[in-house]
Amino acid sequence: MNVKLLDLQAQYAPIREEIRRALDEVLDQQSLVLGPNVEKFEKNLAAYCGTKHAIGVSSGSDALLCSLMAIGIKPGDEVICPAFTFFATAGAIARLGARIVFADIDPATFNVDPAKLEARITPRTRAIIPVDLFGQLANLEAVNEIAAKHDLKVIEDAAQAIGARRHGKRACSTVFAGCLSFYPTKNLGAFGDAGAICTNDDAFAEICRLMRVHGSGHQYFHKYVGGMFRIAAVQAVVLNVKLKYLEAWHEGRRRNAALYDQLLAGGKVVTPKIEAGNWSIYNQYVVRIPDRDCVKKTLQEKGIGSAIYYPLPLHMQECFANLGYRAGDFPVSERACDEVLALPIYPELPEEHLRYVARELLAAVG
């Protein structure tokens, strides 16, 4: 049996004609950059996320970068983020010449541990970037409380968590700003790179709109030194079509996760822990297993796709050697990198494939 980690063709086939019609309309209009199609998507996205504003940008990475630029992060500032996350979270900080201050994660949820945040704050700290890893929201109320105490901005990296909820409130809706990625592998995926910034702050939203077009808003009069972070209209219309199906896709992933939980219970496989009050969208279904690399190889031999998110924590990446971190500084993150494995979870996955994955995984672990 061949089980892909992700099958985008299975998602595309049922909505192919609807997407083709939407794309044809854009091509016929030749309104390809920003414009009414982008504005329509932004309005629908803001309504979905429960925020006043949604600003479409070129990628999730650029959403983080643009947000930090919009709050004035500069060399000498410090921004805190977890050591266990995708590179873009820390990369955006480094690109602005600010110092990355890493914090360790909660071993159960993989999200930043609020109990370890306050010790990382200094007089130079300007912002905290909590990450909603694998589709589960971080403890945002605790992060917000710490940030308010120290007058810091919270920029939520919700790249993997659009639609996820915590105590009934969706990703991006309870913080100063939230950043989304629409990379094709996300629950809401574009036909290439795209992202968005969501916020309830009017002034910040306006700055981001200017920042995404070289600080000018496309008017040739530049108030800020921004970047070229525009979202393409073709991506906006694809996302607008897909947004209608997003909740159903979330439920499909949650159904598959529940079956995995049942099939893998009682063995050596540690299944995802969803914190009380959280409603995960399972962008990834990530387990912890002993002898992970050997198990992954065995699954590959059985035709089962899997992936390691992430094999090396950020504080040990070569490009951040100048920060002076060492192995052992963030032990929970380091252990996660040795043990995590993502299994196929996409909503169109047949039940027989799920059962096959679980059976072979248990056999491989022993």
HELIX and SHEET records of a PDB file:
HELIX    1   1 LEU A    8  GLN A   29  1                                  22    
HELIX    2   2 PRO A   36  CYS A   49  1                                  14    
HELIX    3   3 GLY A   60  ALA A   70  1                                  11    
HELIX    4   4 PHE A   87  ARG A   95  1                                   9    
HELIX    5   5 PRO A  114  LYS A  116  5                                   3    
HELIX    6   6 GLU A  118  ARG A  120  5                                   3    
HELIX    7   7 LEU A  133  GLY A  135  5                                   3    
HELIX    8   8 LEU A  140  LYS A  149  1                                  10    
HELIX    9   9 ASP A  202  MET A  211  1                                  10    
HELIX   10  10 ALA A  233  LEU A  243  1                                  11    
HELIX   11  11 LEU A  246  LEU A  264  1                                  19    
HELIX   12  12 ARG A  292  GLU A  301  1                                  10    
HELIX   13  13 LEU A  314  MET A  316  5                                   3    
HELIX   14  14 GLU A  318  LEU A  323  5                                   6    
HELIX   15  15 PRO A  331  GLU A  339  1                                   9    
HELIX   16  16 GLU A  351  VAL A  365  1                                  15    
SHEET    1   A 7 HIS A  53  VAL A  57  0                                        
SHEET    2   A 7 GLY A 195  THR A 199 -1                                        
SHEET    3   A 7 ALA A 177  SER A 181 -1                                        
SHEET    4   A 7 LYS A 153  ASP A 157  1                                        
SHEET    5   A 7 THR A 125  ILE A 128  1                                        
SHEET    6   A 7 GLU A  78  PRO A  82  1                                        
SHEET    7   A 7 ARG A  99  ALA A 103  1                                        
SHEET    1   B 3 LYS A 169  ARG A 170  0                                        
SHEET    2   B 3 ARG A 165  ARG A 166 -1                                        
SHEET    3   B 3 ASN A 278  TRP A 279 -1                                        
SHEET    1   C 2 TYR A 285  ARG A 288  0                                        
SHEET    2   C 2 VAL A 340  LEU A 343 -1                                        
END                                                                             
